[in-house]
Structure formats: C-alpha cells, structure tokens
Amino acid sequence: MKRIAVITTFNEILEAFSLCRVVRLQLKGLLEHGYPCTFVACDGCVASGVFADPRLQQFRIPVASMDPDDAPAQHDVSFLALVKKIRKKLRPLIARTDVAITHDILYLPHFLAYNQACRELARDFPNVLWLHWVHSVPHQPQDYAEHDPRVLRFRGFPNGIFVYPNVSDIPLVTRQFAVSDHQVRIVPHTFDYSEAFHFHPITAALIERFDLYSPDVLAIYPVRLDRGKQPEKLVRLFAAIKKAGRSVRLLILNFHSTGDHFIEYRDEIHREARSLGLTADELVFSNEIESLPGLDGELVRRCQVEMPHQVIMDLFHLTNLHVHPSAAETYSLVCQEAAACGNLLVVNEDFPPMRSVYGDDVVGVNFCSIHRTTTYQPGETEYYDQAAKRILASLDSNPIHQQRVRIRQTRNPNAVFRNYIEPLLLDVPQAQSATAVGG
C-alpha cells in the first residue's frame, strides 16, 4: 500500500467549512481502503471526528499565513527562514511518504511559504508523487518578477499533478500553473449519504452488502408478507424493468413474516423471480438475510423480524422508485414517506383510493384489487413490459430523478475513490504526461 500524507494548513476543524468536509471524506476513504495515512495540519489544530481516527497518524507544521497578493513580497530573510522551518519540519514525513496530497497550498497567496517549502522537498525526494487539490476558480496569472515568491503560484510543480473538480475549467488551471492539460486530473467531490443523512448502521451495512449505490432502479417494499400486498406483482414489474435494459435492485423488507406460511410464500415468489431472470442479488427479502458486514448476529436476527423505521427512511434517500401494488389500503404511510423523499410513486390503478390520496402526480399500473380485477390483453407479461416502459419514461424525463440517480451512482464514496482517487495514488511521479481523467 502506498503511504499517504494529506497536507493542509488547517488551524482548526470547522464543520461549516467546505474544504474541511472534502478533506474529511478523503481521509475517510483512504482509511477505509486500507491506506496508511498521515493528516498534516498547523500547530494548535485539534483533531476531532474522522480527523482523530486512531488509524490516522497526526503531524503538525508551523503556522505561516502571509499577506494577500496586493502586499509587497520578496525573498527576504524572514520569508526564507519561514520556508526553512516548514521544510525542516516536513522533511522526515516526506522521506517516508509515497504520495503527498496538498489542499490549496499552491493556489492561495497566503501559503507561499508552504508552497516553496513543498517545492524544495519535491526536488529532494523525486520518488514522491505530489497531488495538488485546487479548490477555487484559478486566477489570471500575474506578471511578477522572478525573484518575487508570488511567482510560484503560477508555475508547475516537480513530480506533481494538479487536481480539480470539473473538466470545464481545465484551461484555467493550465493557464494559472503554466502546465499542459495532461498534468491536470479531474476528481469530483464525494457525497457520503451515511454521513449526510446520519444513516443507521444497519443501512450502511445493507448498502455495502447489496451494493445499493449502483442500480439504475432501486426500490424497497416495506410490508408484512400477506398475499393481499401482492409483492409477486412488484417482482414481475421489476423483471420487466430489467428486461428493458436497466440494472435493478428490490429489497422487500418483510416485517413479522417468519412463520411457515410466510416462508412458503416468499419461496414461491423467489422461484417465480428466478424464472423471470432476477438474481438473488436483485431481489432480497429481509427475513432471509443471515449476516451483514460489521453487525453482530443478534442485531441481524432482529432485522429478520422487523427492520427499524429509520432504516426504511434512510433507504428512501437512495431509492428512486416506490411501487405499491397492494390490493387494499386506507392511506399507505409508506407511499407518503417515499414520495416525501423524492421517489417516483407508482400506485395501483385498480384501487381508486390511492388516487384520491396521492392525486395525479403518480404513475398508475393495474395490479388488480379488492375493487376491480383487470384482465390483461394480450397477457400479463406484455402488460408489465409496457408498464415498465411508462415508468422508465417518467424517470428519464424528470431531471430531478435523473440527478438523484447520477449522484448516487457516481458521487458515492466508493465510486469517487475507486474511479478517481485510487488511480491517481497508483500513478508514478514521472507520469505527468498521462491522459487527464474526465468526469
């Protein structure tokens, strides 16, 4: 494993400061993927939360904030002494580091002393790869004299790659630092659902175990496994959605459904699902989950009987579709909860009360009900194929639904780390001419 040093100029950890959040998620990803990592901040910075993780080594450097660009600057004795002090402090860390990650040190005028100290260390340790995250829109290069330290803000970096969060501004980055676009890589920011929404540990374990970030269509059905809830019709619809070319995941959270007749019904649905082409990972019943990563067996056994309501609400932040094929309801709180969390609602068209409760901003599918039985022409399979196309058309035409899925699939912690950050860590200092990563 590459040894990583994440170098910041933090004096304190501020939750409202977006850069602190970016660095926190970066450190969390490095630690969760097993990389030995050191967190560097300024003297006096007190680590907390992820920053204080016991797996993380702590390292402190002198405070060295300078005047902004419009103040005079030169290589005077005090500036050079500050550079030397920082360089001396960082040297033993860089000597045992494979990849040094910096945040805005090359960009901001206040950090010129750190900028120069890191450049000198890069020359002393040519086998260290430097990844420089730039967090603000780049500046127009200024015409400083070569002896002015501010000129360093507009120069490339030995053994270094510049990292930026969007592809459109690459020309601005290359202009500021006088580098080719091959020396700029794109890494979008992570959105950590578990952290942002304070997910229950069970939710986090379900995400990991069943890869809930990746499906094109993700849904849950919290239900007692009674035949009147008609989960088999939901399974048939999801098989049609898969047949239409989308990846799917359906979790049936069946509470208090552990009796023999419930198990027989579940197994009957499983057999039909397999015949329709759904795999064991694409259709999951909660009462058959025997283990979850990081959770003790007793907690998993309780989940087989009843899933905590918080977990259901957590999962609605991830799902993009809620289908309710039940043959009878008085109101359906779960439909309301799903819609409130931004899911497209699909209701039973054969059960008129659902329309009276949820209006016309839904997709109606004829699932049959206590009020009305639909005869499918030419057949039920063909009907669900057409229903699947209508549902997908509704999802595809709605930019909110599209963006929710895009963020879930491409900006979750695993996707950003595996697709963007880790490939950079595996680079080598001499590979500055590699093709820039798109995003």
C-alpha positions in Angstrom: 0.0 0.0 0.0 1.2 3.5 -0.8 1.9 5.7 2.2 -0.1 8.9 2.0 0.4 12.3 3.6 -2.6 14.7 3.4 -1.1 18.2 3.9 -3.4 21.0 4.9 -3.0 24.4 6.6 -5.9 24.0 8.9 -5.7 25.9 12.2 -9.0 24.3 13.3 -11.6 21.9 12.1 -14.7 23.8 11.1 -17.8 21.7 10.1 -19.3 24.6 8.0 -16.0 25.0 6.0 -16.5 23.0 2.8 -12.8 22.3 2.5 -12.8 20.6 5.9 -15.6 18.3 4.6 -13.8 17.5 1.4 -10.6 16.6 3.3 -12.6 14.6 5.9 -14.2 12.4 3.3 -10.9 12.0 1.5 -9.2 10.8 4.7 -12.2 8.5 5.5 -11.9 6.9 2.0 -8.1 6.4 2.4 -8.6 4.8 5.8 -11.5 2.6 4.7 -9.5 1.3 1.8 -6.5 0.4 4.0 -4.0 3.1 3.1 -1.6 4.1 5.8 -2.2 7.8 6.1 -0.9 10.9 7.9 -3.0 14.0 8.5 -1.0 17.3 8.5 -2.3 20.5 9.9 -0.9 23.6 11.6 0.3 23.7 15.2 -2.6 24.0 17.6 -5.1 22.3 15.4 -7.2 19.9 17.5 -8.3 16.9 15.5 -11.9 15.6 16.0 -14.2 13.1 14.4 -12.6 11.4 11.3 -9.6 13.6 11.7 -8.9 11.9 15.1 -9.4 8.4 13.8 -6.8 6.2 15.7 -5.7 4.7 12.4 -4.6 8.2 11.3 -1.2 9.5 12.1 -1.1 13.1 13.3 1.6 15.6 12.1 1.8 19.4 12.8 3.6 22.1 10.9 4.3 25.8 11.8 1.6 28.4 11.2 2.8 30.5 8.2 -0.1 32.6 6.7 1.2 35.5 4.7 -0.3 38.7 3.3 -2.5 38.6 0.2 -1.3 39.2 -3.3 -1.5 43.0 -3.2 1.1 43.2 -0.5 4.8 43.5 -1.3 6.7 40.2 -1.2 10.3 39.2 -1.7 12.7 36.6 -0.8 13.7 38.4 2.4 15.4 36.9 5.4 12.2 36.3 7.4 10.4 34.6 4.4 13.4 32.3 3.8 13.6 31.5 7.5 9.9 30.5 7.5 10.4 28.3 4.4 13.3 26.6 6.0 11.4 26.0 9.2 8.5 24.4 7.3 10.8 22.3 5.1 12.8 21.0 8.1 9.6 20.0 9.9 8.1 18.2 6.9 11.3 16.5 5.7 11.1 13.4 7.9 7.4 12.9 6.9 8.1 13.3 3.2 11.0 10.9 3.5 8.6 8.1 4.5 5.8 9.1 2.1 4.9 7.8 -1.3 2.1 10.2 -2.2 1.8 13.7 -0.8 -1.7 15.3 -1.2 -2.0 19.1 -0.6 -5.1 21.3 -0.5 -4.9 24.8 -1.9 -1.3 25.2 -0.8 -0.2 26.0 -4.4 -3.3 28.1 -5.1 -3.7 30.6 -2.2 -1.3 33.6 -1.9 -1.4 33.3 1.9 0.5 30.0 1.8 3.6 31.0 -0.3 6.0 29.7 2.4 4.4 26.3 2.3 4.4 26.4 -1.5 8.1 27.0 -1.7 8.9 24.5 1.1 7.0 21.7 -0.7 8.7 22.5 -4.0 12.1 22.2 -2.4 11.1 18.9 -0.8 9.8 17.6 -4.1 13.3 18.2 -5.6 14.9 16.5 -2.7 12.6 13.4 -2.9 11.9 12.8 -6.6 10.2 9.5 -6.0 7.3 11.1 -4.1 4.2 11.9 -6.2 2.5 15.2 -5.3 -1.2 15.6 -5.9 -2.3 19.2 -5.5 -6.0 19.8 -5.0 -7.2 23.2 -6.2 -10.5 24.3 -4.6 -11.2 27.7 -6.1 -11.6 29.1 -9.6 -8.0 29.8 -10.8 -6.6 33.3 -11.1 -5.3 35.2 -14.2 -1.5 34.9 -14.0 0.2 38.0 -12.6 3.4 39.5 -14.1 5.7 39.1 -11.1 9.4 39.3 -11.2 11.3 36.0 -10.9 12.7 36.9 -7.5 9.2 37.5 -6.1 7.9 34.4 -4.3 4.4 35.1 -5.6 5.5 33.8 -9.0 5.4 30.3 -7.5 1.6 30.5 -7.7 1.8 30.5 -11.5 4.3 27.7 -12.0 4.2 23.9 -12.5 5.4 21.6 -9.7 8.1 18.9 -9.9 6.7 15.4 -9.8 3.2 16.9 -9.4 -0.3 16.6 -10.7 -3.0 19.3 -10.3 -6.4 18.0 -9.2 -9.6 20.0 -10.0 -13.3 19.1 -9.5 -14.7 19.9 -13.0 -13.5 19.4 -16.6 -14.7 22.8 -18.0 -12.1 24.8 -16.0 -9.1 22.8 -17.1 -7.9 25.6 -19.4 -8.0 28.0 -16.4 -5.9 25.6 -14.3 -3.4 25.1 -17.1 -3.1 28.8 -17.6 -2.6 29.6 -13.9 0.1 27.0 -13.3 1.6 27.0 -16.8 1.2 23.3 -17.3 -0.3 21.1 -20.1 -3.8 19.7 -19.6 -2.2 16.2 -19.2 -1.0 17.4 -15.8 -4.5 18.1 -14.6 -6.8 15.4 -13.4 -10.5 15.7 -12.6 -11.8 14.3 -9.2 -15.4 15.2 -8.3 -16.3 15.7 -4.7 -17.8 12.8 -2.7 -21.3 12.8 -1.3 -21.4 10.5 1.7 -25.0 9.5 2.2 -24.4 7.8 5.5 -22.7 10.9 7.0 -25.0 13.5 5.4 -28.3 11.8 6.5 -26.9 10.1 9.7 -27.8 6.6 8.4 -28.4 3.8 10.8 -25.5 1.3 11.0 -27.9 -1.3 9.5 -28.5 1.0 6.5 -24.7 1.3 5.9 -24.4 -2.5 6.2 -27.2 -3.0 3.7 -25.5 -0.6 1.2 -22.2 -2.5 1.5 -23.7 -6.0 1.4 -26.1 -5.4 -1.6 -24.3 -2.6 -3.5 -27.2 -0.2 -3.2 -25.4 2.7 -4.8 -25.1 1.2 -8.3 -28.6 0.2 -9.6 -30.4 2.2 -12.2 -33.7 1.5 -10.5 -33.6 0.9 -6.7 -36.7 0.2 -4.6 -37.8 -1.1 -1.3 -41.2 -2.5 -0.3 -41.7 -2.5 3.5 -44.6 -4.9 4.0 -46.0 -7.8 6.0 -45.8 -10.7 3.6 -49.5 -11.1 3.1 -50.9 -12.1 -0.2 -53.1 -9.0 -0.3 -49.9 -6.9 -0.6 -49.2 -8.6 -3.9 -45.4 -8.5 -3.8 -45.2 -11.0 -6.7 -46.7 -8.4 -9.0 -43.9 -6.0 -8.0 -41.4 -8.7 -8.8 -43.0 -9.2 -12.2 -42.7 -5.4 -12.9 -39.1 -5.3 -11.8 -38.3 -8.3 -14.1 -39.8 -6.2 -16.9 -37.7 -3.2 -16.0 -34.6 -5.3 -16.1 -35.7 -6.7 -19.4 -35.9 -3.1 -20.7 -32.1 -2.8 -20.1 -31.8 -1.3 -16.6 -30.0 -2.6 -13.6 -32.3 -3.2 -10.7 -32.3 -3.9 -7.0 -35.5 -4.7 -5.0 -35.5 -5.1 -1.2 -38.7 -6.5 0.3 -38.5 -5.5 3.9 -41.0 -8.0 5.2 -41.6 -7.5 8.9 -43.1 -10.1 11.2 -43.1 -12.6 8.4 -41.2 -15.5 9.8 -44.0 -18.1 10.1 -44.0 -21.1 7.9 -46.8 -19.8 5.6 -44.8 -16.6 5.1 -41.7 -18.6 4.2 -43.6 -20.7 1.7 -45.0 -17.6 0.1 -41.5 -16.0 0.0 -40.0 -19.1 -1.6 -42.8 -19.2 -4.1 -42.0 -15.6 -5.1 -38.3 -16.4 -5.3 -39.0 -19.3 -7.7 -41.0 -17.0 -10.0 -38.3 -14.3 -9.8 -35.7 -16.8 -10.9 -37.8 -17.9 -13.8 -38.2 -14.2 -14.8 -34.5 -13.6 -14.8 -34.0 -11.8 -11.4 -30.9 -13.0 -9.5 -30.5 -13.4 -5.7 -28.8 -10.0 -5.5 -31.5 -8.3 -7.5 -34.4 -9.5 -5.2 -33.7 -9.6 -1.5 -36.1 -10.4 1.4 -35.0 -9.0 4.7 -36.1 -12.1 6.7 -33.6 -14.2 4.8 -30.6 -12.0 5.5 -28.3 -14.1 7.7 -25.3 -11.7 8.1 -24.4 -8.1 7.4 -20.9 -6.6 7.5 -19.9 -5.0 10.8 -23.1 -6.1 12.6 -23.4 -8.8 15.3 -25.7 -11.8 14.7 -28.3 -10.8 17.3 -29.0 -7.5 15.5 -29.3 -9.2 12.2 -31.7 -11.7 13.6 -33.9 -8.8 14.9 -33.8 -7.3 11.4 -35.2 -10.6 10.1 -38.3 -10.0 12.3 -38.6 -6.2 12.0 -36.5 -3.6 10.2 -36.2 -0.3 12.2 -38.2 2.5 10.7 -35.1 4.7 10.5 -33.6 2.2 8.1 -36.7 2.5 5.9 -36.5 6.3 5.8 -32.7 6.1 5.2 -33.2 3.8 2.2 -35.8 6.2 0.7 -33.0 8.7 0.3 -31.3 6.2 -2.0 -34.3 4.7 -3.9 -35.7 6.4 -7.0 -38.9 4.5 -7.3 -41.7 3.3 -5.0 -44.2 0.8 -6.4 -47.2 -0.1 -4.2 -49.2 -3.0 -5.7 -51.3 -3.6 -2.6 -54.9 -4.7 -3.2 -56.2 -2.6 -0.4 -55.1 0.3 1.8 -56.7 3.0 3.9 -53.9 5.5 3.2 -50.4 3.9 3.0 -48.0 5.9 5.1 -45.1 4.3 3.3 -46.2 5.8 0.0 -46.2 9.2 1.6 -42.8 8.7 3.1 -41.3 7.5 -0.2 -42.8 10.5 -2.1 -41.5 12.9 0.5 -38.0 11.6 0.0 -38.2 12.2 -3.8 -39.2 8.9 -5.2 -41.5 8.4 -8.2 -44.7 6.9 -6.9 -46.4 4.0 -8.8 -49.8 3.2 -7.4 -52.4 0.5 -8.0 -54.7 1.9 -10.7 -57.3 -0.8 -9.8 -57.6 0.7 -6.3 -59.2 4.2 -6.6 -58.5 5.3 -3.0 -54.8 5.6 -3.9 -55.6 8.3 -6.5 -57.8 10.1 -4.0 -54.9 10.2 -1.5 -51.9 10.9 -3.9 -53.5 12.7 -6.8 -52.4 12.6 -10.4 -48.7 13.1 -9.8 -48.2 9.3 -9.9 -47.9 6.5 -12.4 -50.9 4.1 -12.3 -50.4 0.4 -13.0 -53.3 -2.1 -13.0 -52.3 -4.6 -10.3 -55.9 -5.7 -9.5 -57.5 -5.0 -6.1 -60.5 -5.7 -3.9 -62.4 -3.2 -6.0 -61.5 -4.3 -9.5 -59.8 -7.1 -11.4 -58.0 -6.3 -14.6 -57.9 -8.8 -17.5 -54.6 -8.3 -19.2 -54.6 -8.3 -23.0 -52.8 -9.9 -24.7 -51.2 -11.1 -21.4 -49.8 -10.0 -18.1 -46.2 -10.3 -19.2 -46.8 -7.9 -22.1 -48.7 -5.6 -19.9 -45.9 -5.3 -17.4 -43.4 -4.7 -20.3 -45.5 -1.7 -21.3 -45.9 -0.5 -17.7 -42.1 -0.7 -17.3 -41.6 1.5 -20.3 -44.0 4.1 -19.0 -42.3 4.1 -15.6 -38.8 4.4 -17.2 -40.1 7.2 -19.4 -41.3 9.1 -16.4 -38.0 8.6 -14.6 -35.9 9.5 -17.7 -37.9 12.7 -18.4 -37.6 14.1 -14.9 -34.2 15.9 -14.3 -34.7 15.6 -10.5 -34.9 11.8 -10.7 -32.0 11.7 -13.2 -29.8 13.8 -11.0 -30.6 11.8 -7.9 -29.5 8.6 -9.6 -26.4 10.2 -11.1 -25.2 11.4 -7.7 -26.0 8.1 -6.1 -24.1 6.1 -8.8 -21.1 8.3 -9.5 -20.5 10.5 -6.4 -20.9 8.0 -3.6 -17.7 7.4 -1.6 -16.8 4.1 -3.2 -17.3 5.3 -6.8 -15.2 8.5 -6.3 -12.4 6.7 -4.5 -12.2 3.7 -6.9 -12.7 5.6 -10.2 -10.9 8.8 -9.5 -8.7 9.0 -6.4 -7.1 5.5 -6.2 -6.0 5.6 -9.9 -4.0 8.7 -9.0 -2.4 7.1 -6.0 -1.2 4.3 -8.2 0.4 6.7 -10.6 4.2 7.5 -10.6 5.9 10.9 -10.4 7.2 10.6 -13.9 3.7 10.0 -15.4 2.9 13.7 -15.8 2.1 13.2 -19.5 -0.8 10.7 -18.7 -4.2 11.5 -20.1 -6.4 13.6 -17.9 -9.3 11.8 -16.2 -12.7 13.0 -17.4 -15.7 13.4 -15.1 
